[in-house]
Amino acid sequence: MYENLFVKAIRLSVLLVTLCFVSGCSLFMSYYQMVDKEFKKSPRHVVNVPPKTPLPIDGIWSNPYDGQNYFMDRGRIHLIDRGTRELPGFPMVVVKDIERVAPGRYRGTSMLNPGWRVTYSVVAKDKLLERTFKKDGYMDVVYDMGWFPEHRKAEFLKEYQAFLRESQTGGSGSEAVPTQTASPSGDRASGQTKGVSARPSIVVYKMYTKPEQIIPGTRFDLIIEYAVTDPAVQSDRIPVTFNLEILKTKNTFQSSNLKEPAYPTSSRTDRIHTFKPANIDCPNGKKTSRTVHLSATKDKGSYYMVAHLKYKDLTKKVAMHFTIN
């Protein structure tokens, strides 16, 4: 009798395993497969957001700030990494209905917040500026080009060249902000429009130190690569104010334990030094760089370099973490 029960148990187990394989039982799915299956019900999942027409910017883009990779695909940009607590680990579309509005410039709708407007500008041969307009201002992200098919790279380069031509002639492609048009009051039927001039922009491409590893008491350089553009000014050069401050974290930690430390705040850091503001004769609309020669303190620890670029009423603040050890 016991042998019969044993044989029946084996047969039942084989049957259950077979059913699991046929039905896609979660016992044989990875954690991320199960997450993806669950989130396929989400309206933000890429399978639920219809694609539009192919664009020259279609490809993989890397966000150096959050370390995530994104896929720009036919009017949609979605997360392709496993994600974080804020961005779940499934192909979630963050911006949809992206369309070309001018050479090198695109506009889309945020899926994180329907009230946000998002624009994209081709600002270099391998850079894409994303500007998200919120109620209290806007936020910029500069993406680095990742994997692109060869024919897409050629198409993207043509788009960049078209963007440069528009920039040099003062066209609408010279700024990440879409040029808006408004009908003159009382004459909507006439079809006449007047352009609203584009606003200035400050883009920071990269901020780094040479050497990368800083030893206490040694000299090193801080390099910041950036561009300031004012389409309303005909001059080739414009006045920009540069300022720099150094902060130290209150609780020293090993940077190797964290992918990217939290953004510096007054509760987490102490201000060590603030440099005197410098006035720069900056090229208008062209990528440039500034090098600051520094000497490292003998006090080992975790630090931040915070740079401020100011032009007219526009200020760009960017922070970089580094350690002295």
VOPAGU-2260 file (C-alpha; in pm, 1 decimal, decimal comma):
REM VOPAGU-2260
SITE   aa  ch    i         X         Y         Z
SITE  MET   A    0       0,0       0,0       0,0
SITE  TYR   A    1     282,4     239,5      92,1
SITE  GLU   A    2     448,7     166,0    -241,2
SITE  ASN   A    3     127,9     257,2    -425,9
SITE  LEU   A    4     103,3     585,3    -231,9
SITE  PHE   A    5     466,4     662,3    -312,3
SITE  VAL   A    6     410,8     597,1    -683,6
SITE  LYS   A    7      98,9     817,8    -679,0
SITE  ALA   A    8     292,7    1098,0    -508,1
SITE  ILE   A    9     562,5    1084,1    -775,7
SITE  ARG   A   10     302,5    1091,2   -1053,3
SITE  LEU   A   11     128,6    1388,5    -890,0
SITE  SER   A   12     459,7    1576,1    -862,1
SITE  VAL   A   13     540,6    1514,0   -1227,9
SITE  LEU   A   14     191,3    1633,4   -1323,5
SITE  LEU   A   15     229,5    1954,7   -1119,3
SITE  VAL   A   16     571,0    2026,1   -1269,8
SITE  THR   A   17     432,5    1971,4   -1620,4
SITE  LEU   A   18     139,6    2205,1   -1551,0
SITE  CYS   A   19     377,6    2469,8   -1416,3
SITE  PHE   A   20     587,9    2455,7   -1732,2
SITE  VAL   A   21     282,7    2477,6   -1955,8
SITE  SER   A   22     112,4    2759,8   -1762,7
SITE  GLY   A   23     428,6    2958,7   -1686,2
SITE  CYS   A   24     419,5    2886,0   -1312,6
SITE  SER   A   25     602,1    3146,3   -1103,6
SITE  LEU   A   26     814,1    2869,6    -944,2
SITE  PHE   A   27    1018,6    2866,6   -1263,4
SITE  MET   A   28    1024,1    3243,0   -1319,0
SITE  SER   A   29    1295,8    3477,0   -1197,5
SITE  TYR   A   30    1207,7    3758,7    -960,5
SITE  TYR   A   31    1231,2    4016,4   -1240,4
SITE  GLN   A   32    1016,5    3802,1   -1470,6
SITE  MET   A   33     748,1    3793,8   -1202,1
SITE  VAL   A   34     777,1    4169,8   -1149,2
SITE  ASP   A   35     755,2    4229,2   -1523,2
SITE  LYS   A   36     449,7    4000,6   -1551,6
SITE  GLU   A   37     277,4    4185,6   -1268,5
SITE  PHE   A   38     357,9    4534,9   -1400,2
SITE  LYS   A   39     245,7    4456,0   -1754,1
SITE  LYS   A   40     -92,8    4571,0   -1626,0
SITE  SER   A   41      50,2    4919,3   -1564,2
SITE  PRO   A   42     -41,3    5189,8   -1820,1
SITE  ARG   A   43     325,4    5298,2   -1804,4
SITE  HIS   A   44     454,9    4959,3   -1921,0
SITE  VAL   A   45     608,8    4988,2   -2267,1
SITE  VAL   A   46     367,1    4728,7   -2409,4
SITE  ASN   A   47      76,6    4958,4   -2316,5
SITE  VAL   A   48     217,2    5276,9   -2472,5
SITE  PRO   A   49     171,9    5277,7   -2852,2
SITE  PRO   A   50     487,2    5368,2   -3051,3
SITE  LYS   A   51     498,6    5664,0   -3287,6
SITE  THR   A   52     724,0    5720,3   -3589,7
SITE  PRO   A   53    1100,9    5648,0   -3571,1
SITE  LEU   A   54    1320,3    5944,2   -3471,1
SITE  PRO   A   55    1690,2    6028,9   -3524,8
SITE  ILE   A   56    1738,7    6016,8   -3145,7
SITE  ASP   A   57    1614,3    5655,3   -3116,7
SITE  GLY   A   58    1871,1    5448,7   -2927,2
SITE  ILE   A   59    2007,5    5378,9   -2578,5
SITE  TRP   A   60    2094,7    5678,5   -2359,6
SITE  SER   A   61    2272,9    5674,8   -2025,3
SITE  ASN   A   62    2190,1    5911,0   -1739,4
SITE  PRO   A   63    2520,3    5965,2   -1551,4
SITE  TYR   A   64    2335,9    6118,8   -1253,5
SITE  ASP   A   65    2124,2    5814,4   -1157,8
SITE  GLY   A   66    2335,9    5554,2   -1339,7
SITE  GLN   A   67    2034,9    5422,0   -1534,0
SITE  ASN   A   68    2005,4    5340,0   -1902,6
SITE  TYR   A   69    1704,8    5444,5   -2107,4
SITE  PHE   A   70    1578,7    5339,7   -2450,3
SITE  MET   A   71    1445,1    5609,5   -2680,9
SITE  ASP   A   72    1214,1    5419,3   -2911,7
SITE  ARG   A   73     967,3    5571,7   -3159,6
SITE  GLY   A   74     832,3    5851,5   -2944,4
SITE  ARG   A   75     883,5    5679,7   -2610,3
SITE  ILE   A   76    1172,4    5678,0   -2362,8
SITE  HIS   A   77    1165,4    5396,6   -2110,4
SITE  LEU   A   78    1383,0    5246,6   -1840,4
SITE  ILE   A   79    1574,1    4933,1   -1943,5
SITE  ASP   A   80    1767,3    4865,1   -1621,2
SITE  ARG   A   81    1638,5    4682,1   -1318,2
SITE  GLY   A   82    1553,0    5009,2   -1156,1
SITE  THR   A   83    1542,4    5160,1    -808,6
SITE  ARG   A   84    1280,8    5214,1    -542,0
SITE  GLU   A   85    1170,6    5532,8    -719,4
SITE  LEU   A   86    1180,5    5374,1   -1067,3
SITE  PRO   A   87    1046,2    5014,9   -1060,5
SITE  GLY   A   88    1234,1    4734,8   -1231,9
SITE  PHE   A   89    1025,9    4701,3   -1547,0
SITE  PRO   A   90    1032,6    4876,7   -1887,7
SITE  MET   A   91     846,2    5181,6   -1762,7
SITE  VAL   A   92     783,7    5465,6   -2007,4
SITE  VAL   A   93     869,2    5800,6   -1846,4
SITE  VAL   A   94     795,5    6025,8   -2146,5
SITE  LYS   A   95     558,9    5948,0   -2434,7
SITE  ASP   A   96     439,1    6108,9   -2759,4
SITE  ILE   A   97     785,6    6250,6   -2834,9
SITE  GLU   A   98     786,0    6431,5   -3168,6
SITE  ARG   A   99    1026,8    6646,4   -3365,7
SITE  VAL   A  100     939,3    7018,1   -3347,0
SITE  ALA   A  101    1254,3    7167,5   -3506,3
SITE  PRO   A  102    1601,2    7051,8   -3620,3
SITE  GLY   A  103    1756,9    6880,0   -3320,9
SITE  ARG   A  104    1461,7    6956,4   -3091,7
SITE  TYR   A  105    1178,9    6738,1   -2967,1
SITE  ARG   A  106     883,0    6762,3   -2732,8
SITE  GLY   A  107     696,7    6498,2   -2530,5
SITE  THR   A  108     454,5    6438,8   -2243,2
SITE  SER   A  109     567,3    6312,7   -1902,7
SITE  MET   A  110     405,1    5992,4   -1776,1
SITE  LEU   A  111     533,7    6055,8   -1423,4
SITE  ASN   A  112     327,3    6373,7   -1401,1
SITE  PRO   A  113      84,0    6471,7   -1679,4
SITE  GLY   A  114     134,3    6839,6   -1589,3
SITE  TRP   A  115     504,1    6830,5   -1678,8
SITE  ARG   A  116     624,6    6922,2   -2030,0
SITE  VAL   A  117     947,3    6764,6   -2152,9
SITE  THR   A  118    1178,7    6878,5   -2432,2
SITE  TYR   A  119    1490,1    6719,8   -2582,4
SITE  SER   A  120    1774,6    6897,4   -2761,9
SITE  VAL   A  121    2072,4    6753,6   -2949,1
SITE  VAL   A  122    2353,6    6954,6   -2786,9
SITE  ALA   A  123    2660,6    6754,4   -2896,3
SITE  LYS   A  124    2762,3    6461,0   -3114,8
SITE  ASP   A  125    2693,6    6226,1   -2824,2
SITE  LYS   A  126    2478,3    6432,0   -2584,8
SITE  LEU   A  127    2105,9    6483,2   -2545,7
SITE  LEU   A  128    1962,6    6749,0   -2314,4
SITE  GLU   A  129    1632,6    6664,8   -2146,8
SITE  ARG   A  130    1452,4    6961,5   -1990,6
SITE  THR   A  131    1146,6    6894,7   -1774,0
SITE  PHE   A  132     923,0    7193,1   -1706,8
SITE  LYS   A  133     745,4    7181,7   -1369,7
SITE  LYS   A  134     520,4    7431,0   -1194,6
SITE  ASP   A  135     810,4    7566,9    -987,6
SITE  GLY   A  136    1069,7    7578,2   -1266,1
SITE  TYR   A  137    1255,4    7323,1   -1475,3
SITE  MET   A  138    1508,2    7043,2   -1434,4
SITE  ASP   A  139    1784,9    6948,8   -1679,8
SITE  VAL   A  140    1944,0    6609,8   -1747,0
SITE  VAL   A  141    2222,5    6558,4   -2002,4
SITE  TYR   A  142    2226,2    6202,0   -2139,0
SITE  ASP   A  143    2536,9    6032,1   -2279,2
SITE  MET   A  144    2495,6    5832,3   -2598,9
SITE  GLY   A  145    2501,1    5458,1   -2540,6
SITE  TRP   A  146    2443,2    5189,7   -2802,5
SITE  PHE   A  147    2322,1    5311,6   -3142,3
SITE  PRO   A  148    2296,3    5116,0   -3470,6
SITE  GLU   A  149    2540,5    5253,2   -3728,0
SITE  HIS   A  150    2268,1    5390,5   -3955,3
SITE  ARG   A  151    2111,6    5563,3   -3652,5
SITE  LYS   A  152    2445,9    5721,2   -3561,3
SITE  ALA   A  153    2471,7    5870,6   -3908,8
SITE  GLU   A  154    2113,3    5996,6   -3886,4
SITE  PHE   A  155    2178,3    6143,1   -3541,2
SITE  LEU   A  156    2493,2    6320,3   -3666,0
SITE  LYS   A  157    2291,4    6481,2   -3947,5
SITE  GLU   A  158    2039,5    6597,1   -3689,2
SITE  TYR   A  159    2317,7    6747,1   -3476,9
SITE  GLN   A  160    2458,6    6930,8   -3778,9
SITE  ALA   A  161    2110,6    7065,1   -3857,9
SITE  PHE   A  162    2083,1    7180,5   -3496,0
SITE  LEU   A  163    2417,3    7363,7   -3525,1
SITE  ARG   A  164    2310,4    7540,2   -3845,1
SITE  GLU   A  165    1992,1    7660,5   -3676,5
SITE  SER   A  166    2192,3    7774,7   -3372,4
SITE  GLN   A  167    2437,7    7975,2   -3582,6
SITE  THR   A  168    2160,0    8150,8   -3770,7
SITE  GLY   A  169    1960,3    8219,3   -3454,4
SITE  GLY   A  170    1688,1    7973,6   -3552,9
SITE  SER   A  171    1454,2    7784,9   -3322,1
SITE  GLY   A  172    1706,6    7504,5   -3284,9
SITE  SER   A  173    1940,5    7718,2   -3077,1
SITE  GLU   A  174    1762,2    7653,4   -2750,2
SITE  ALA   A  175    1616,2    7356,0   -2565,6
SITE  VAL   A  176    1299,7    7551,1   -2492,0
SITE  PRO   A  177    1046,2    7524,6   -2776,1
SITE  THR   A  178     973,6    7859,7   -2937,8
SITE  GLN   A  179     611,8    7934,5   -2857,5
SITE  THR   A  180     376,5    8123,5   -3084,9
SITE  ALA   A  181      75,5    8331,2   -2988,7
SITE  SER   A  182    -199,7    8482,3   -3201,5
SITE  PRO   A  183    -234,6    8860,8   -3175,6
SITE  SER   A  184    -530,3    8949,3   -2958,4
SITE  GLY   A  185    -853,0    8999,6   -3149,1
SITE  ASP   A  186    -716,1    8855,3   -3473,6
SITE  ARG   A  187    -711,9    8475,9   -3432,5
SITE  ALA   A  188    -862,2    8419,6   -3776,8
SITE  SER   A  189    -588,0    8610,7   -3955,7
SITE  GLY   A  190    -336,9    8330,3   -3905,2
SITE  GLN   A  191     -62,4    8579,3   -3812,8
SITE  THR   A  192     161,6    8478,3   -3524,1
SITE  LYS   A  193     442,4    8638,2   -3334,9
SITE  GLY   A  194     733,7    8444,6   -3191,9
SITE  VAL   A  195     825,6    8445,8   -2824,4
SITE  SER   A  196    1204,5    8465,3   -2800,6
SITE  ALA   A  197    1386,6    8164,9   -2657,3
SITE  ARG   A  198    1532,6    8194,6   -2309,5
SITE  PRO   A  199    1901,2    8156,2   -2216,6
SITE  SER   A  200    2025,1    7814,5   -2109,1
SITE  ILE   A  201    2316,1    7672,8   -1910,6
SITE  VAL   A  202    2421,0    7313,0   -1973,1
SITE  VAL   A  203    2689,6    7138,5   -1764,3
SITE  TYR   A  204    2830,0    6838,2   -1951,8
SITE  LYS   A  205    3090,0    6711,3   -1708,4
SITE  MET   A  206    3266,5    6796,2   -1383,7
SITE  TYR   A  207    3573,3    6599,4   -1273,7
SITE  THR   A  208    3916,0    6616,9   -1108,7
SITE  LYS   A  209    4266,5    6543,8   -1234,6
SITE  PRO   A  210    4395,1    6319,0   -1094,8
SITE  GLU   A  211    4079,5    6128,3   -1008,8
SITE  GLN   A  212    4226,2    5997,1    -683,6
SITE  ILE   A  213    4323,1    6282,6    -452,3
SITE  ILE   A  214    4594,6    6237,2    -190,9
SITE  PRO   A  215    4604,8    6462,2     121,0
SITE  GLY   A  216    4826,4    6768,1      79,2
SITE  THR   A  217    4872,1    6733,2    -298,4
SITE  ARG   A  218    4772,7    6962,8    -583,5
SITE  PHE   A  219    4489,7    6876,0    -823,0
SITE  ASP   A  220    4267,5    7038,6   -1086,2
SITE  LEU   A  221    3891,4    7068,7   -1103,4
SITE  ILE   A  222    3758,1    7080,5   -1461,3
SITE  ILE   A  223    3401,9    7174,0   -1550,1
SITE  GLU   A  224    3275,5    7147,6   -1910,5
SITE  TYR   A  225    2970,5    7358,1   -1990,5
SITE  ALA   A  226    2791,7    7578,7   -2242,1
SITE  VAL   A  227    2593,7    7899,9   -2195,6
SITE  THR   A  228    2358,5    8006,5   -2473,2
SITE  ASP   A  229    2160,4    8324,7   -2522,5
SITE  PRO   A  230    1985,7    8328,5   -2863,4
SITE  ALA   A  231    1869,1    8686,6   -2806,8
SITE  VAL   A  232    2227,8    8819,6   -2796,7
SITE  GLN   A  233    2415,9    8865,1   -3124,0
SITE  SER   A  234    2757,9    8881,7   -2955,9
SITE  ASP   A  235    2992,1    8580,3   -2977,9
SITE  ARG   A  236    3079,5    8615,1   -2609,0
SITE  ILE   A  237    2865,9    8679,0   -2300,9
SITE  PRO   A  238    2950,6    8757,7   -1934,2
SITE  VAL   A  239    2908,7    8464,7   -1695,0
SITE  THR   A  240    2978,0    8453,3   -1320,4
SITE  PHE   A  241    3146,6    8140,5   -1181,0
SITE  ASN   A  242    3158,4    8052,5    -813,1
SITE  LEU   A  243    3281,4    7748,5    -624,2
SITE  GLU   A  244    3238,3    7618,8    -271,6
SITE  ILE   A  245    3378,8    7312,6     -93,2
SITE  LEU   A  246    3171,0    7114,0     154,3
SITE  LYS   A  247    3261,5    6827,7     385,0
SITE  THR   A  248    3019,0    6557,2     494,7
SITE  LYS   A  249    2945,7    6553,6     866,8
SITE  ASN   A  250    2957,1    6173,1     881,9
SITE  THR   A  251    3262,8    6053,1     692,4
SITE  PHE   A  252    3214,4    5733,3     493,2
SITE  GLN   A  253    3397,7    5529,2     233,8
SITE  SER   A  254    3272,1    5635,4    -108,6
SITE  SER   A  255    3323,2    5280,3    -237,6
SITE  ASN   A  256    3028,7    5172,2     -26,0
SITE  LEU   A  257    2788,8    5399,9    -212,3
SITE  LYS   A  258    2718,8    5428,6    -583,7
SITE  GLU   A  259    2653,7    5801,9    -545,3
SITE  PRO   A  260    2626,8    5981,4    -208,6
SITE  ALA   A  261    2316,7    6183,1    -132,2
SITE  TYR   A  262    2302,7    6534,0    -271,6
SITE  PRO   A  263    2473,5    6776,8     -29,5
SITE  THR   A  264    2246,5    6964,7     209,9
SITE  SER   A  265    2315,3    7182,0     513,5
SITE  SER   A  266    2210,3    6895,4     742,4
SITE  ARG   A  267    2462,3    6655,6     584,6
SITE  THR   A  268    2757,7    6886,7     517,6
SITE  ASP   A  269    2967,9    7170,8     656,1
SITE  ARG   A  270    3096,1    7450,3     431,5
SITE  ILE   A  271    3476,7    7444,3     431,6
SITE  HIS   A  272    3555,9    7719,5     182,4
SITE  THR   A  273    3381,0    7956,1     -59,2
SITE  PHE   A  274    3584,1    8110,4    -341,0
SITE  LYS   A  275    3548,0    8466,1    -460,1
SITE  PRO   A  276    3313,4    8484,5    -765,0
SITE  ALA   A  277    3494,7    8508,9   -1097,7
SITE  ASN   A  278    3363,5    8693,6   -1403,4
SITE  ILE   A  279    3413,0    8493,8   -1725,0
SITE  ASP   A  280    3398,6    8611,6   -2083,9
SITE  CYS   A  281    3219,6    8300,9   -2206,5
SITE  PRO   A  282    3158,6    8194,0   -2571,2
SITE  ASN   A  283    2792,3    8220,4   -2660,6
SITE  GLY   A  284    2637,7    7882,3   -2746,6
SITE  LYS   A  285    2963,6    7685,7   -2764,1
SITE  LYS   A  286    3096,7    7417,1   -2534,5
SITE  THR   A  287    3384,2    7541,4   -2321,1
SITE  SER   A  288    3560,4    7447,9   -1998,2
SITE  ARG   A  289    3707,9    7604,6   -1688,1
SITE  THR   A  290    3997,4    7465,8   -1485,0
SITE  VAL   A  291    4049,1    7555,7   -1119,1
SITE  HIS   A  292    4384,6    7474,6    -957,8
SITE  LEU   A  293    4342,2    7348,7    -601,4
SITE  SER   A  294    4541,4    7205,5    -313,1
SITE  ALA   A  295    4399,7    6917,6    -111,3
SITE  THR   A  296    4372,1    6949,5     263,7
SITE  LYS   A  297    4555,4    6704,5     486,4
SITE  ASP   A  298    4223,9    6617,7     651,7
SITE  LYS   A  299    4105,0    6290,5     498,4
SITE  GLY   A  300    3734,3    6245,4     437,5
SITE  SER   A  301    3435,8    6280,6     209,7
SITE  TYR   A  302    3383,4    6612,4      30,7
SITE  TYR   A  303    3170,4    6789,8    -226,9
SITE  MET   A  304    3262,9    7047,3    -486,4
SITE  VAL   A  305    2965,1    7271,2    -568,6
SITE  ALA   A  306    2992,8    7497,0    -874,0
SITE  HIS   A  307    2758,5    7785,8    -956,3
SITE  LEU   A  308    2725,1    7930,8   -1305,1
SITE  LYS   A  309    2517,5    8248,0   -1331,9
SITE  TYR   A  310    2405,0    8436,6   -1640,2
SITE  LYS   A  311    2148,8    8718,9   -1605,0
SITE  ASP   A  312    1873,1    8576,2   -1381,1
SITE  LEU   A  313    1962,1    8213,0   -1460,3
SITE  THR   A  314    2178,1    8008,4   -1220,3
SITE  LYS   A  315    2300,2    7651,9   -1269,5
SITE  LYS   A  316    2421,0    7460,2    -963,4
SITE  VAL   A  317    2606,6    7130,6    -998,2
SITE  ALA   A  318    2770,9    6918,7    -727,6
SITE  MET   A  319    3044,6    6655,5    -745,4
SITE  HIS   A  320    3143,1    6416,3    -467,3
SITE  PHE   A  321    3508,1    6326,4    -406,5
SITE  THR   A  322    3723,7    6178,3    -132,3
SITE  ILE   A  323    4065,1    6267,6       4,1
SITE  ASN   A  324    4236,2    5955,6     130,5
